[in-house]
Amino acid sequence: MNGNNGIFPTRLAARIGIRLTPLLPTLCALIGTLLLFVLFLMVQGRPAGEACLLIFQGAFGSLFAWQNTLQRAAPLLLTALCVALPARVGLIVIGGEGALAMGGLFAAVLPSFLPALSPWVMLPLMAIVAMLAGGLWIALCGALRQWRGVNETISSLLLSYLAVALFKHLVEGPLRDPASLNKPSTLPLPDAYLINPLPGLDVHWGLVWGSLACGAAWVFLRHSVAGFAMSVVGGNGRTARLVGLPVNRLVLTACAMGGAAAGLAGMFEVAAVHGSANSALLAGYGFSGILVAFAARQNPLAIIVCAIVIGGVEASGSLLQRRLDLPDATTLVLQGLLFCNLLAWEAVTGRLGALKTRWQLQAQPLAASKAEASHV
């Protein structure tokens, strides 16, 4: 009995250790980021402790701060999926900003071509059109990778720049509302097509749908045949082809799903925040979603937590500016440090994993020879 009682805590500790091991790079990156950010402020002669406290207060210190944080986190949930889902098949896609722009633009102009529809019909149509636009835009990156060998990171970034340029051209040219003088935009959406905030909160429904999308993505990737097949493709594409998996189709599906999520974020920004498509839509949510996805280690459920944290950091910029006279871009420095630390620790853990595998492979023949010698 005593032996069994001792074994149980040991096994429990081992299981907890196995579950926490994947989080160590992220935790180390957070600690390193905090130290570097403190050093960055001290070099400028700024009170580092007060600045960190203000960041927390600006993100979570009041109901207003929470609402501002969640409002910024809503699009990050969906743009982070634009990175996490293609990563399942081994692709690094960073074009969420372009998919968001295309989704928002198509959703904004749809009511002009289909007027006098019920909101219960128009809003789902706007969402579908936005998801199709974003999905096709990112699927193009997967197609270029699979059939032309174009690096998906470069192609998605260039396509994002192209989408932003096309967005600005159309909004400031053919699709411009003549009444928008100082701030070019498309025709404003009718009031019936605007999405109201959540009851009692100044946060739109994109937060709810983004959270549901992350939950659905987690279920799909962890508990579906297609999700398992995508993980096989991401692990080794050649092996996936040998076992007969439709690699090209799975890659395009993952890219299209990620782009659709980012396109849906654009639709919510248009219908719930801005009321039309204009330059304010290009707020960098697609690029911040890259950081969220990397901080969450491509886990859809962890994206929810990381999006709230990053959204809080972005929301605290104005408070730092008012209290400490720091530039609003100080929070961008913090995000940049976090991203660099995440990449650095990923590289370190990858290198250590490779060394461990090599050591194990070298140790196996030695162990076998010792076993044979003992038998002799």
HELIX and SHEET records of a PDB file:
HELIX    1   1 ASN A    2  LEU A   20  1                                  19    
HELIX    2   2 THR A   21  LEU A   23  5                                   3    
HELIX    3   3 LEU A   24  VAL A   43  1                                  20    
HELIX    4   4 ALA A   48  PHE A   60  1                                  13    
HELIX    5   5 LEU A   63  ARG A   88  1                                  26    
HELIX    6   6 GLY A   96  PHE A  113  1                                  18    
HELIX    7   7 PRO A  119  ARG A  148  1                                  30    
HELIX    8   8 GLU A  152  GLU A  172  1                                  21    
HELIX    9   9 ASP A  191  TYR A  193  5                                   3    
HELIX   10  10 GLY A  206  HIS A  223  1                                  18    
HELIX   11  11 VAL A  225  GLY A  235  1                                  11    
HELIX   12  12 GLY A  237  LEU A  242  1                                   6    
HELIX   13  13 VAL A  247  PHE A  268  1                                  22    
HELIX   14  14 GLU A  269  HIS A  274  3                                   6    
HELIX   15  15 SER A  279  LEU A  281  5                                   3    
HELIX   16  16 TYR A  285  ALA A  295  1                                  11    
HELIX   17  17 PRO A  300  ALA A  315  1                                  16    
HELIX   18  18 GLY A  317  LEU A  324  1                                   8    
HELIX   19  19 THR A  330  HIS A  375  1                                  46    
END                                                                             
